[in-house]
Amino acid sequence: MACYYPDVSGEQPVLWRIDVRTLPEGVTAKKEPSERDPLCHVNLYGLTRSQRRNMVLAINANELTICDGGIMRALTSDDIARFSPRTA
């Protein structure tokens, strides 16, 4: 993922599969493959800032997968702890 999205992705990439049937009214999903992105990537259009925030806050950890050494697997609580910012 980082090779396709160097400005927004780190290693190990965490992916979220979105059910487009649950998108807010007026939001469209458009599959836009390119040479840089051979994955099944979909862009969302028409989301407001608050809709994006609400979608992210509603994500359940069991909906996320992680690319671990080229193999997709479920995200674990250990992964979340490793990625979470440390607080003093």
PDB file of N, CA, C and O in Angstrom:
ATOM      1  N   MET A   1       0.809  -1.184   0.000  1.00  0.00           N
ATOM      2  CA  MET A   1       0.000   0.000   0.000  1.00  0.00           C
ATOM      3  C   MET A   1       0.857   1.255   0.000  1.00  0.00           C
ATOM      4  O   MET A   1       0.554   2.211  -0.714  1.00  0.00           O
ATOM      5  N   ALA A   2       1.916   1.264   0.787  1.00  0.00           N
ATOM      6  CA  ALA A   2       2.737   2.468   0.871  1.00  0.00           C
ATOM      7  C   ALA A   2       3.319   2.842  -0.478  1.00  0.00           C
ATOM      8  O   ALA A   2       3.532   4.023  -0.750  1.00  0.00           O
ATOM      9  N   CYS A   3       3.581   1.855  -1.330  1.00  0.00           N
ATOM     10  CA  CYS A   3       4.117   2.187  -2.646  1.00  0.00           C
ATOM     11  C   CYS A   3       3.058   2.851  -3.515  1.00  0.00           C
ATOM     12  O   CYS A   3       3.402   3.590  -4.437  1.00  0.00           O
ATOM     13  N   TYR A   4       1.772   2.606  -3.243  1.00  0.00           N
ATOM     14  CA  TYR A   4       0.698   3.226  -4.011  1.00  0.00           C
ATOM     15  C   TYR A   4       0.254   4.560  -3.405  1.00  0.00           C
ATOM     16  O   TYR A   4      -0.135   5.481  -4.123  1.00  0.00           O
ATOM     17  N   TYR A   5       0.317   4.647  -2.081  1.00  0.00           N
ATOM     18  CA  TYR A   5      -0.146   5.839  -1.371  1.00  0.00           C
ATOM     19  C   TYR A   5       0.921   6.278  -0.363  1.00  0.00           C
ATOM     20  O   TYR A   5       0.680   6.201   0.841  1.00  0.00           O
ATOM     21  N   PRO A   6       2.088   6.735  -0.817  1.00  0.00           N
ATOM     22  CA  PRO A   6       3.178   7.042   0.097  1.00  0.00           C
ATOM     23  C   PRO A   6       2.868   8.166   1.076  1.00  0.00           C
ATOM     24  O   PRO A   6       3.455   8.214   2.158  1.00  0.00           O
ATOM     25  N   ASP A   7       1.963   9.069   0.723  1.00  0.00           N
ATOM     26  CA  ASP A   7       1.652  10.186   1.605  1.00  0.00           C
ATOM     27  C   ASP A   7       0.603   9.868   2.656  1.00  0.00           C
ATOM     28  O   ASP A   7       0.452  10.617   3.621  1.00  0.00           O
ATOM     29  N   VAL A   8      -0.127   8.768   2.487  1.00  0.00           N
ATOM     30  CA  VAL A   8      -1.214   8.474   3.420  1.00  0.00           C
ATOM     31  C   VAL A   8      -1.139   7.075   4.020  1.00  0.00           C
ATOM     32  O   VAL A   8      -1.977   6.720   4.848  1.00  0.00           O
ATOM     33  N   SER A   9      -0.173   6.290   3.629  1.00  0.00           N
ATOM     34  CA  SER A   9      -0.120   4.915   4.107  1.00  0.00           C
ATOM     35  C   SER A   9       1.241   4.626   4.707  1.00  0.00           C
ATOM     36  O   SER A   9       2.270   5.105   4.231  1.00  0.00           O
ATOM     37  N   GLY A  10       1.221   3.845   5.744  1.00  0.00           N
ATOM     38  CA  GLY A  10       2.463   3.396   6.348  1.00  0.00           C
ATOM     39  C   GLY A  10       2.541   1.896   6.258  1.00  0.00           C
ATOM     40  O   GLY A  10       1.730   1.260   5.586  1.00  0.00           O
ATOM     41  N   GLU A  11       3.487   1.350   6.914  1.00  0.00           N
ATOM     42  CA  GLU A  11       3.620  -0.089   6.985  1.00  0.00           C
ATOM     43  C   GLU A  11       3.325  -0.493   8.413  1.00  0.00           C
ATOM     44  O   GLU A  11       3.886   0.108   9.330  1.00  0.00           O
ATOM     45  N   GLN A  12       2.581  -1.355   8.623  1.00  0.00           N
ATOM     46  CA  GLN A  12       1.786  -2.284   7.846  1.00  0.00           C
ATOM     47  C   GLN A  12       0.448  -1.631   7.537  1.00  0.00           C
ATOM     48  O   GLN A  12      -0.162  -1.042   8.429  1.00  0.00           O
ATOM     49  N   PRO A  13      -0.021  -1.717   6.310  1.00  0.00           N
ATOM     50  CA  PRO A  13      -1.288  -1.079   5.971  1.00  0.00           C
ATOM     51  C   PRO A  13      -2.475  -1.791   6.600  1.00  0.00           C
ATOM     52  O   PRO A  13      -2.545  -3.020   6.638  1.00  0.00           O
ATOM     53  N   VAL A  14      -3.411  -0.974   7.095  1.00  0.00           N
ATOM     54  CA  VAL A  14      -4.668  -1.467   7.643  1.00  0.00           C
ATOM     55  C   VAL A  14      -5.752  -1.106   6.643  1.00  0.00           C
ATOM     56  O   VAL A  14      -5.845   0.043   6.211  1.00  0.00           O
ATOM     57  N   LEU A  15      -6.570  -2.080   6.273  1.00  0.00           N
ATOM     58  CA  LEU A  15      -7.592  -1.885   5.251  1.00  0.00           C
ATOM     59  C   LEU A  15      -8.983  -2.075   5.834  1.00  0.00           C
ATOM     60  O   LEU A  15      -9.186  -2.870   6.752  1.00  0.00           O
ATOM     61  N   TRP A  16      -9.927  -1.339   5.289  1.00  0.00           N
ATOM     62  CA  TRP A  16     -11.308  -1.387   5.754  1.00  0.00           C
ATOM     63  C   TRP A  16     -12.222  -1.608   4.569  1.00  0.00           C
ATOM     64  O   TRP A  16     -12.254  -0.796   3.644  1.00  0.00           O
ATOM     65  N   ARG A  17     -12.959  -2.689   4.588  1.00  0.00           N
ATOM     66  CA  ARG A  17     -13.917  -2.992   3.530  1.00  0.00           C
ATOM     67  C   ARG A  17     -15.235  -2.300   3.877  1.00  0.00           C
ATOM     68  O   ARG A  17     -15.813  -2.531   4.939  1.00  0.00           O
ATOM     69  N   ILE A  18     -15.695  -1.453   2.967  1.00  0.00           N
ATOM     70  CA  ILE A  18     -16.906  -0.666   3.190  1.00  0.00           C
ATOM     71  C   ILE A  18     -18.059  -1.262   2.393  1.00  0.00           C
ATOM     72  O   ILE A  18     -17.920  -1.550   1.205  1.00  0.00           O
ATOM     73  N   ASP A  19     -19.187  -1.443   3.049  1.00  0.00           N
ATOM     74  CA  ASP A  19     -20.407  -1.868   2.365  1.00  0.00           C
ATOM     75  C   ASP A  19     -21.055  -0.607   1.794  1.00  0.00           C
ATOM     76  O   ASP A  19     -21.599   0.204   2.544  1.00  0.00           O
ATOM     77  N   VAL A  20     -21.001  -0.440   0.484  1.00  0.00           N
ATOM     78  CA  VAL A  20     -21.494   0.794  -0.129  1.00  0.00           C
ATOM     79  C   VAL A  20     -22.991   0.999   0.116  1.00  0.00           C
ATOM     80  O   VAL A  20     -23.484   2.119  -0.015  1.00  0.00           O
ATOM     81  N   ARG A  21     -23.710  -0.051   0.464  1.00  0.00           N
ATOM     82  CA  ARG A  21     -25.141   0.096   0.751  1.00  0.00           C
ATOM     83  C   ARG A  21     -25.376   0.907   2.020  1.00  0.00           C
ATOM     84  O   ARG A  21     -26.485   1.390   2.250  1.00  0.00           O
ATOM     85  N   THR A  22     -24.341   1.060   2.848  1.00  0.00           N
ATOM     86  CA  THR A  22     -24.484   1.787   4.107  1.00  0.00           C
ATOM     87  C   THR A  22     -24.015   3.239   4.014  1.00  0.00           C
ATOM     88  O   THR A  22     -24.027   3.956   5.014  1.00  0.00           O
ATOM     89  N   LEU A  23     -23.605   3.673   2.833  1.00  0.00           N
ATOM     90  CA  LEU A  23     -23.134   5.050   2.673  1.00  0.00           C
ATOM     91  C   LEU A  23     -24.290   6.035   2.830  1.00  0.00           C
ATOM     92  O   LEU A  23     -25.425   5.723   2.469  1.00  0.00           O
ATOM     93  N   PRO A  24     -24.004   7.224   3.369  1.00  0.00           N
ATOM     94  CA  PRO A  24     -25.053   8.240   3.504  1.00  0.00           C
ATOM     95  C   PRO A  24     -25.630   8.626   2.141  1.00  0.00           C
ATOM     96  O   PRO A  24     -24.963   8.487   1.115  1.00  0.00           O
ATOM     97  N   GLU A  25     -26.863   9.107   2.140  1.00  0.00           N
ATOM     98  CA  GLU A  25     -27.504   9.552   0.907  1.00  0.00           C
ATOM     99  C   GLU A  25     -26.670  10.645   0.255  1.00  0.00           C
ATOM    100  O   GLU A  25     -26.177  11.550   0.928  1.00  0.00           O
ATOM    101  N   GLY A  26     -26.517  10.552  -1.050  1.00  0.00           N
ATOM    102  CA  GLY A  26     -25.748  11.544  -1.793  1.00  0.00           C
ATOM    103  C   GLY A  26     -24.277  11.207  -1.951  1.00  0.00           C
ATOM    104  O   GLY A  26     -23.560  11.870  -2.702  1.00  0.00           O
ATOM    105  N   VAL A  27     -23.826  10.183  -1.250  1.00  0.00           N
ATOM    106  CA  VAL A  27     -22.424   9.767  -1.359  1.00  0.00           C
ATOM    107  C   VAL A  27     -22.328   8.689  -2.431  1.00  0.00           C
ATOM    108  O   VAL A  27     -23.137   7.761  -2.467  1.00  0.00           O
ATOM    109  N   THR A  28     -21.345   8.818  -3.293  1.00  0.00           N
ATOM    110  CA  THR A  28     -21.156   7.826  -4.341  1.00  0.00           C
ATOM    111  C   THR A  28     -19.794   7.167  -4.186  1.00  0.00           C
ATOM    112  O   THR A  28     -18.830   7.778  -3.726  1.00  0.00           O
ATOM    113  N   ALA A  29     -19.748   5.910  -4.581  1.00  0.00           N
ATOM    114  CA  ALA A  29     -18.507   5.142  -4.575  1.00  0.00           C
ATOM    115  C   ALA A  29     -18.154   4.838  -6.014  1.00  0.00           C
ATOM    116  O   ALA A  29     -18.988   4.362  -6.784  1.00  0.00           O
ATOM    117  N   LYS A  30     -16.918   5.115  -6.368  1.00  0.00           N
ATOM    118  CA  LYS A  30     -16.504   4.899  -7.748  1.00  0.00           C
ATOM    119  C   LYS A  30     -15.186   4.128  -7.763  1.00  0.00           C
ATOM    120  O   LYS A  30     -14.181   4.582  -7.217  1.00  0.00           O
ATOM    121  N   LYS A  31     -15.208   2.963  -8.394  1.00  0.00           N
ATOM    122  CA  LYS A  31     -13.992   2.169  -8.544  1.00  0.00           C
ATOM    123  C   LYS A  31     -13.132   2.846  -9.603  1.00  0.00           C
ATOM    124  O   LYS A  31     -13.570   3.042 -10.737  1.00  0.00           O
ATOM    125  N   GLU A  32     -11.928   3.194  -9.234  1.00  0.00           N
ATOM    126  CA  GLU A  32     -11.052   3.936 -10.128  1.00  0.00           C
ATOM    127  C   GLU A  32      -9.669   3.302 -10.184  1.00  0.00           C
ATOM    128  O   GLU A  32      -8.718   3.829  -9.608  1.00  0.00           O
ATOM    129  N   PRO A  33      -9.556   2.174 -10.877  1.00  0.00           N
ATOM    130  CA  PRO A  33      -8.237   1.539 -10.981  1.00  0.00           C
ATOM    131  C   PRO A  33      -7.294   2.402 -11.808  1.00  0.00           C
ATOM    132  O   PRO A  33      -7.718   3.159 -12.682  1.00  0.00           O
ATOM    133  N   SER A  34      -6.023   2.270 -11.513  1.00  0.00           N
ATOM    134  CA  SER A  34      -5.008   2.984 -12.279  1.00  0.00           C
ATOM    135  C   SER A  34      -3.742   2.136 -12.301  1.00  0.00           C
ATOM    136  O   SER A  34      -3.665   1.109 -11.626  1.00  0.00           O
ATOM    137  N   GLU A  35      -2.775   2.553 -13.057  1.00  0.00           N
ATOM    138  CA  GLU A  35      -1.516   1.812 -13.083  1.00  0.00           C
ATOM    139  C   GLU A  35      -0.853   1.829 -11.714  1.00  0.00           C
ATOM    140  O   GLU A  35      -0.205   0.854 -11.333  1.00  0.00           O
ATOM    141  N   ARG A  36      -1.003   2.911 -10.972  1.00  0.00           N
ATOM    142  CA  ARG A  36      -0.419   2.999  -9.633  1.00  0.00           C
ATOM    143  C   ARG A  36      -1.168   2.159  -8.621  1.00  0.00           C
ATOM    144  O   ARG A  36      -0.601   1.758  -7.604  1.00  0.00           O
ATOM    145  N   ASP A  37      -2.436   1.888  -8.886  1.00  0.00           N
ATOM    146  CA  ASP A  37      -3.277   1.199  -7.911  1.00  0.00           C
ATOM    147  C   ASP A  37      -3.986   0.013  -8.551  1.00  0.00           C
ATOM    148  O   ASP A  37      -5.133   0.138  -8.981  1.00  0.00           O
ATOM    149  N   PRO A  38      -3.316  -1.137  -8.619  1.00  0.00           N
ATOM    150  CA  PRO A  38      -3.952  -2.314  -9.213  1.00  0.00           C
ATOM    151  C   PRO A  38      -4.915  -3.014  -8.263  1.00  0.00           C
ATOM    152  O   PRO A  38      -5.544  -4.003  -8.637  1.00  0.00           O
ATOM    153  N   LEU A  39      -5.034  -2.512  -7.040  1.00  0.00           N
ATOM    154  CA  LEU A  39      -5.911  -3.126  -6.049  1.00  0.00           C
ATOM    155  C   LEU A  39      -7.362  -2.765  -6.329  1.00  0.00           C
ATOM    156  O   LEU A  39      -7.656  -1.948  -7.202  1.00  0.00           O
ATOM    157  N   CYS A  40      -8.234  -3.363  -5.602  1.00  0.00           N
ATOM    158  CA  CYS A  40      -9.672  -3.079  -5.727  1.00  0.00           C
ATOM    159  C   CYS A  40     -10.009  -1.847  -4.901  1.00  0.00           C
ATOM    160  O   CYS A  40     -10.715  -1.934  -3.897  1.00  0.00           O
ATOM    161  N   HIS A  41      -9.507  -0.722  -5.324  1.00  0.00           N
ATOM    162  CA  HIS A  41      -9.669   0.524  -4.582  1.00  0.00           C
ATOM    163  C   HIS A  41     -10.899   1.273  -5.074  1.00  0.00           C
ATOM    164  O   HIS A  41     -11.166   1.340  -6.274  1.00  0.00           O
ATOM    165  N   VAL A  42     -11.635   1.831  -4.134  1.00  0.00           N
ATOM    166  CA  VAL A  42     -12.828   2.604  -4.446  1.00  0.00           C
ATOM    167  C   VAL A  42     -12.696   3.969  -3.773  1.00  0.00           C
ATOM    168  O   VAL A  42     -12.353   4.057  -2.594  1.00  0.00           O
ATOM    169  N   ASN A  43     -12.969   5.029  -4.529  1.00  0.00           N
ATOM    170  CA  ASN A  43     -12.986   6.376  -3.971  1.00  0.00           C
ATOM    171  C   ASN A  43     -14.418   6.748  -3.618  1.00  0.00           C
ATOM    172  O   ASN A  43     -15.357   6.389  -4.328  1.00  0.00           O
ATOM    173  N   LEU A  44     -14.573   7.475  -2.510  1.00  0.00           N
ATOM    174  CA  LEU A  44     -15.883   7.952  -2.078  1.00  0.00           C
ATOM    175  C   LEU A  44     -15.982   9.436  -2.381  1.00  0.00           C
ATOM    176  O   LEU A  44     -15.057  10.197  -2.099  1.00  0.00           O
ATOM    177  N   TYR A  45     -17.105   9.845  -2.954  1.00  0.00           N
ATOM    178  CA  TYR A  45     -17.336  11.246  -3.304  1.00  0.00           C
ATOM    179  C   TYR A  45     -18.598  11.751  -2.634  1.00  0.00           C
ATOM    180  O   TYR A  45     -19.588  11.029  -2.513  1.00  0.00           O
ATOM    181  N   GLY A  46     -18.548  13.005  -2.201  1.00  0.00           N
ATOM    182  CA  GLY A  46     -19.723  13.640  -1.622  1.00  0.00           C
ATOM    183  C   GLY A  46     -19.823  13.537  -0.116  1.00  0.00           C
ATOM    184  O   GLY A  46     -20.828  13.951   0.461  1.00  0.00           O
ATOM    185  N   LEU A  47     -18.808  12.997   0.535  1.00  0.00           N
ATOM    186  CA  LEU A  47     -18.830  12.914   1.995  1.00  0.00           C
ATOM    187  C   LEU A  47     -18.490  14.267   2.605  1.00  0.00           C
ATOM    188  O   LEU A  47     -17.540  14.928   2.185  1.00  0.00           O
ATOM    189  N   THR A  48     -19.261  14.665   3.583  1.00  0.00           N
ATOM    190  CA  THR A  48     -18.912  15.863   4.333  1.00  0.00           C
ATOM    191  C   THR A  48     -17.871  15.494   5.388  1.00  0.00           C
ATOM    192  O   THR A  48     -17.653  14.316   5.672  1.00  0.00           O
ATOM    193  N   ARG A  49     -17.246  16.488   5.950  1.00  0.00           N
ATOM    194  CA  ARG A  49     -16.259  16.241   7.007  1.00  0.00           C
ATOM    195  C   ARG A  49     -16.886  15.488   8.174  1.00  0.00           C
ATOM    196  O   ARG A  49     -16.279  14.561   8.710  1.00  0.00           O
ATOM    197  N   SER A  50     -18.093  15.877   8.571  1.00  0.00           N
ATOM    198  CA  SER A  50     -18.732  15.196   9.704  1.00  0.00           C
ATOM    199  C   SER A  50     -19.128  13.764   9.351  1.00  0.00           C
ATOM    200  O   SER A  50     -19.056  12.879  10.203  1.00  0.00           O
ATOM    201  N   GLN A  51     -19.549  13.524   8.097  1.00  0.00           N
ATOM    202  CA  GLN A  51     -19.857  12.158   7.681  1.00  0.00           C
ATOM    203  C   GLN A  51     -18.609  11.289   7.702  1.00  0.00           C
ATOM    204  O   GLN A  51     -18.667  10.140   8.139  1.00  0.00           O
ATOM    205  N   ARG A  52     -17.484  11.816   7.237  1.00  0.00           N
ATOM    206  CA  ARG A  52     -16.217  11.051   7.288  1.00  0.00           C
ATOM    207  C   ARG A  52     -15.872  10.722   8.728  1.00  0.00           C
ATOM    208  O   ARG A  52     -15.505   9.591   9.048  1.00  0.00           O
ATOM    209  N   ARG A  53     -15.990  11.711   9.587  1.00  0.00           N
ATOM    210  CA  ARG A  53     -15.661  11.509  11.001  1.00  0.00           C
ATOM    211  C   ARG A  53     -16.561  10.423  11.600  1.00  0.00           C
ATOM    212  O   ARG A  53     -16.080   9.523  12.287  1.00  0.00           O
ATOM    213  N   ASN A  54     -17.859  10.512  11.337  1.00  0.00           N
ATOM    214  CA  ASN A  54     -18.797   9.524  11.881  1.00  0.00           C
ATOM    215  C   ASN A  54     -18.508   8.126  11.350  1.00  0.00           C
ATOM    216  O   ASN A  54     -18.609   7.149  12.092  1.00  0.00           O
ATOM    217  N   MET A  55     -18.146   8.022  10.066  1.00  0.00           N
ATOM    218  CA  MET A  55     -17.816   6.708   9.500  1.00  0.00           C
ATOM    219  C   MET A  55     -16.599   6.111  10.188  1.00  0.00           C
ATOM    220  O   MET A  55     -16.588   4.931  10.540  1.00  0.00           O
ATOM    221  N   VAL A  56     -15.582   6.929  10.376  1.00  0.00           N
ATOM    222  CA  VAL A  56     -14.359   6.437  11.013  1.00  0.00           C
ATOM    223  C   VAL A  56     -14.633   6.033  12.458  1.00  0.00           C
ATOM    224  O   VAL A  56     -14.146   5.000  12.915  1.00  0.00           O
ATOM    225  N   LEU A  57     -15.405   6.835  13.175  1.00  0.00           N
ATOM    226  CA  LEU A  57     -15.711   6.512  14.569  1.00  0.00           C
ATOM    227  C   LEU A  57     -16.553   5.250  14.701  1.00  0.00           C
ATOM    228  O   LEU A  57     -16.533   4.599  15.745  1.00  0.00           O
ATOM    229  N   ALA A  58     -17.293   4.899  13.650  1.00  0.00           N
ATOM    230  CA  ALA A  58     -18.162   3.720  13.694  1.00  0.00           C
ATOM    231  C   ALA A  58     -17.454   2.428  13.294  1.00  0.00           C
ATOM    232  O   ALA A  58     -18.052   1.354  13.354  1.00  0.00           O
ATOM    233  N   ILE A  59     -16.201   2.519  12.890  1.00  0.00           N
ATOM    234  CA  ILE A  59     -15.472   1.321  12.464  1.00  0.00           C
ATOM    235  C   ILE A  59     -15.276   0.390  13.651  1.00  0.00           C
ATOM    236  O   ILE A  59     -14.845   0.812  14.724  1.00  0.00           O
ATOM    237  N   ASN A  60     -15.598  -0.876  13.442  1.00  0.00           N
ATOM    238  CA  ASN A  60     -15.311  -1.908  14.439  1.00  0.00           C
ATOM    239  C   ASN A  60     -14.002  -2.579  14.058  1.00  0.00           C
ATOM    240  O   ASN A  60     -13.745  -2.824  12.880  1.00  0.00           O
ATOM    241  N   ALA A  61     -13.188  -2.870  15.036  1.00  0.00           N
ATOM    242  CA  ALA A  61     -11.891  -3.498  14.766  1.00  0.00           C
ATOM    243  C   ALA A  61     -12.033  -4.791  13.982  1.00  0.00           C
ATOM    244  O   ALA A  61     -11.143  -5.141  13.207  1.00  0.00           O
ATOM    245  N   ASN A  62     -13.139  -5.512  14.167  1.00  0.00           N
ATOM    246  CA  ASN A  62     -13.310  -6.777  13.446  1.00  0.00           C
ATOM    247  C   ASN A  62     -13.598  -6.573  11.965  1.00  0.00           C
ATOM    248  O   ASN A  62     -13.643  -7.544  11.209  1.00  0.00           O
ATOM    249  N   GLU A  63     -13.795  -5.317  11.534  1.00  0.00           N
ATOM    250  CA  GLU A  63     -13.999  -5.011  10.115  1.00  0.00           C
ATOM    251  C   GLU A  63     -12.679  -4.703   9.409  1.00  0.00           C
ATOM    252  O   GLU A  63     -12.656  -4.533   8.190  1.00  0.00           O
ATOM    253  N   LEU A  64     -11.594  -4.632  10.157  1.00  0.00           N
ATOM    254  CA  LEU A  64     -10.308  -4.231   9.604  1.00  0.00           C
ATOM    255  C   LEU A  64      -9.411  -5.432   9.342  1.00  0.00           C
ATOM    256  O   LEU A  64      -9.441  -6.427  10.067  1.00  0.00           O
ATOM    257  N   THR A  65      -8.618  -5.313   8.295  1.00  0.00           N
ATOM    258  CA  THR A  65      -7.610  -6.327   8.003  1.00  0.00           C
ATOM    259  C   THR A  65      -6.264  -5.620   7.899  1.00  0.00           C
ATOM    260  O   THR A  65      -6.194  -4.405   7.720  1.00  0.00           O
ATOM    261  N   ILE A  66      -5.224  -6.390   8.012  1.00  0.00           N
ATOM    262  CA  ILE A  66      -3.870  -5.852   7.951  1.00  0.00           C
ATOM    263  C   ILE A  66      -3.051  -6.703   6.983  1.00  0.00           C
ATOM    264  O   ILE A  66      -3.207  -7.922   6.906  1.00  0.00           O
ATOM    265  N   CYS A  67      -2.190  -6.032   6.260  1.00  0.00           N
ATOM    266  CA  CYS A  67      -1.289  -6.739   5.360  1.00  0.00           C
ATOM    267  C   CYS A  67      -0.018  -7.030   6.150  1.00  0.00           C
ATOM    268  O   CYS A  67       0.737  -6.118   6.488  1.00  0.00           O
ATOM    269  N   ASP A  68       0.207  -8.284   6.436  1.00  0.00           N
ATOM    270  CA  ASP A  68       1.330  -8.704   7.280  1.00  0.00           C
ATOM    271  C   ASP A  68       2.240  -9.605   6.466  1.00  0.00           C
ATOM    272  O   ASP A  68       1.954 -10.789   6.288  1.00  0.00           O
ATOM    273  N   GLY A  69       3.327  -9.051   5.975  1.00  0.00           N
ATOM    274  CA  GLY A  69       4.253  -9.842   5.167  1.00  0.00           C
ATOM    275  C   GLY A  69       3.630 -10.305   3.868  1.00  0.00           C
ATOM    276  O   GLY A  69       3.941 -11.390   3.378  1.00  0.00           O
ATOM    277  N   GLY A  70       2.745  -9.481   3.302  1.00  0.00           N
ATOM    278  CA  GLY A  70       2.099  -9.828   2.046  1.00  0.00           C
ATOM    279  C   GLY A  70       0.869 -10.705   2.193  1.00  0.00           C
ATOM    280  O   GLY A  70       0.255 -11.083   1.196  1.00  0.00           O
ATOM    281  N   ILE A  71       0.502 -11.035   3.429  1.00  0.00           N
ATOM    282  CA  ILE A  71      -0.670 -11.873   3.694  1.00  0.00           C
ATOM    283  C   ILE A  71      -1.704 -11.054   4.452  1.00  0.00           C
ATOM    284  O   ILE A  71      -1.386 -10.423   5.460  1.00  0.00           O
ATOM    285  N   MET A  72      -2.937 -11.065   3.970  1.00  0.00           N
ATOM    286  CA  MET A  72      -4.012 -10.351   4.652  1.00  0.00           C
ATOM    287  C   MET A  72      -4.522 -11.194   5.814  1.00  0.00           C
ATOM    288  O   MET A  72      -4.775 -12.390   5.673  1.00  0.00           O
ATOM    289  N   ARG A  73      -4.665 -10.541   6.966  1.00  0.00           N
ATOM    290  CA  ARG A  73      -5.197 -11.222   8.150  1.00  0.00           C
ATOM    291  C   ARG A  73      -6.018 -10.233   8.955  1.00  0.00           C
ATOM    292  O   ARG A  73      -5.942  -9.024   8.733  1.00  0.00           O
ATOM    293  N   ALA A  74      -6.804 -10.748   9.890  1.00  0.00           N
ATOM    294  CA  ALA A  74      -7.618  -9.895  10.751  1.00  0.00           C
ATOM    295  C   ALA A  74      -6.719  -9.048  11.651  1.00  0.00           C
ATOM    296  O   ALA A  74      -5.672  -9.506  12.111  1.00  0.00           O
ATOM    297  N   LEU A  75      -7.137  -7.828  11.891  1.00  0.00           N
ATOM    298  CA  LEU A  75      -6.436  -6.940  12.815  1.00  0.00           C
ATOM    299  C   LEU A  75      -6.660  -7.458  14.229  1.00  0.00           C
ATOM    300  O   LEU A  75      -7.768  -7.876  14.564  1.00  0.00           O
ATOM    301  N   THR A  76      -5.635  -7.438  15.056  1.00  0.00           N
ATOM    302  CA  THR A  76      -5.745  -7.924  16.437  1.00  0.00           C
ATOM    303  C   THR A  76      -5.618  -6.768  17.416  1.00  0.00           C
ATOM    304  O   THR A  76      -5.217  -5.667  17.037  1.00  0.00           O
ATOM    305  N   SER A  77      -5.957  -7.016  18.669  1.00  0.00           N
ATOM    306  CA  SER A  77      -5.809  -5.983  19.696  1.00  0.00           C
ATOM    307  C   SER A  77      -4.336  -5.612  19.873  1.00  0.00           C
ATOM    308  O   SER A  77      -4.025  -4.466  20.199  1.00  0.00           O
ATOM    309  N   ASP A  78      -3.426  -6.567  19.662  1.00  0.00           N
ATOM    310  CA  ASP A  78      -1.995  -6.254  19.724  1.00  0.00           C
ATOM    311  C   ASP A  78      -1.598  -5.272  18.628  1.00  0.00           C
ATOM    312  O   ASP A  78      -0.794  -4.370  18.865  1.00  0.00           O
ATOM    313  N   ASP A  79      -2.161  -5.441  17.419  1.00  0.00           N
ATOM    314  CA  ASP A  79      -1.896  -4.504  16.331  1.00  0.00           C
ATOM    315  C   ASP A  79      -2.367  -3.108  16.703  1.00  0.00           C
ATOM    316  O   ASP A  79      -1.650  -2.126  16.509  1.00  0.00           O
ATOM    317  N   ILE A  80      -3.586  -3.030  17.243  1.00  0.00           N
ATOM    318  CA  ILE A  80      -4.147  -1.734  17.619  1.00  0.00           C
ATOM    319  C   ILE A  80      -3.273  -1.058  18.659  1.00  0.00           C
ATOM    320  O   ILE A  80      -3.005   0.138  18.554  1.00  0.00           O
ATOM    321  N   ALA A  81      -2.827  -1.799  19.657  1.00  0.00           N
ATOM    322  CA  ALA A  81      -1.960  -1.234  20.693  1.00  0.00           C
ATOM    323  C   ALA A  81      -0.644  -0.748  20.085  1.00  0.00           C
ATOM    324  O   ALA A  81      -0.118   0.289  20.490  1.00  0.00           O
ATOM    325  N   ARG A  82      -0.121  -1.480  19.131  1.00  0.00           N
ATOM    326  CA  ARG A  82       1.140  -1.110  18.496  1.00  0.00           C
ATOM    327  C   ARG A  82       1.005   0.177  17.678  1.00  0.00           C
ATOM    328  O   ARG A  82       1.943   0.973  17.625  1.00  0.00           O
ATOM    329  N   PHE A  83      -0.154   0.391  17.039  1.00  0.00           N
ATOM    330  CA  PHE A  83      -0.381   1.565  16.208  1.00  0.00           C
ATOM    331  C   PHE A  83      -0.888   2.773  16.995  1.00  0.00           C
ATOM    332  O   PHE A  83      -0.800   3.902  16.512  1.00  0.00           O
ATOM    333  N   SER A  84      -1.415   2.552  18.193  1.00  0.00           N
ATOM    334  CA  SER A  84      -2.018   3.652  18.959  1.00  0.00           C
ATOM    335  C   SER A  84      -0.937   4.602  19.447  1.00  0.00           C
ATOM    336  O   SER A  84       0.143   4.176  19.857  1.00  0.00           O
ATOM    337  N   PRO A  85      -1.244   5.905  19.396  1.00  0.00           N
ATOM    338  CA  PRO A  85      -0.278   6.867  19.918  1.00  0.00           C
ATOM    339  C   PRO A  85      -0.102   6.661  21.416  1.00  0.00           C
ATOM    340  O   PRO A  85      -1.061   6.394  22.140  1.00  0.00           O
ATOM    341  N   ARG A  86       1.102   6.787  21.850  1.00  0.00           N
ATOM    342  CA  ARG A  86       1.414   6.651  23.275  1.00  0.00           C
ATOM    343  C   ARG A  86       1.069   7.954  23.990  1.00  0.00           C
ATOM    344  O   ARG A  86       1.392   9.041  23.510  1.00  0.00           O
ATOM    345  N   THR A  87       0.411   7.835  25.137  1.00  0.00           N
ATOM    346  CA  THR A  87       0.106   9.019  25.934  1.00  0.00           C
ATOM    347  C   THR A  87       0.910   8.963  27.218  1.00  0.00           C
ATOM    348  O   THR A  87       1.175   7.886  27.753  1.00  0.00           O
ATOM    349  N   ALA A  88       1.291  10.116  27.700  1.00  0.00           N
ATOM    350  CA  ALA A  88       2.103  10.185  28.933  1.00  0.00           C
ATOM    351  C   ALA A  88       1.236  10.099  30.157  1.00  0.00           C
ATOM    352  O   ALA A  88       1.745  10.140  31.277  1.00  0.00           O
TER     353      ALA A  88
END
